[in-house]
């Protein structure tokens, strides 16, 4: 029996974001990238979805209006 560890990848707005640290929780990854993409602060996280040898998580922006 062989055990393969699946790498994580994160998708946001059509772009693939690398896993900044495999020990981070999904929420910590979102916080890490929120410095670059402030709208991720309120983004929903879907996944994981297995795609080949990777686990894919998707950040989805919250839809709504201010006011």
N, C-alpha and C positions, 0 to 999 in steps of 0.2 A: 504494500500500500504506500502511495506517495501523497504527501500533503503539500499542496501549493497555496502559498499566501497570495491573496488577491490584492493588488494595489488599488488605491482609491483615486478617483478623479472627480472633479467638481465642474459642473457646467453652469455658466451664468451668461445669459443674453447671447447665446450662440458661441461663446468662447469656452475653451477648456482651461481650467485653472489647476495647476499642480497641487499636490498634497504638500502643504508647508511643513508638516511634521506628522508622521504616522501615529504618534502617541496622542495627538490632539483629538478631542471629541469632535463631533460634527459641529456642535455649537461654537467650539473654540476656533474651528476653521472659519466659520461664518464671521466671527468677531475679528479674526486675523485679516480677512479680505475686506471687512467693512471700512478699514482705514483707507483703502483704495477705492472702494465702491460703497459710499455711505448708505445707499438705498438697500444694501443687504441687511442692515440692522433689523428691518421689519420683514425680510423675505422669508417665505415658507421654504422648507427643505423637503424634497421628495426623494425617495429611494431608500435603500440602494437597489439598483438594477444591475444585474450581471451582464456585462458586455465583453465578450471574449475573456481575457484574463484580468479584468478590472471590475471594480464595484463603482458604479456611476451614481453620484448624487447630483441633484439639480436644485439650484437656488431659483425660486420664482418670486418675482417682485409682487408685492401686495398691490392690488388694484383698488383704486378709490380716488376720491378727490378731497382736497383740503377745503376747509371753510365752514 
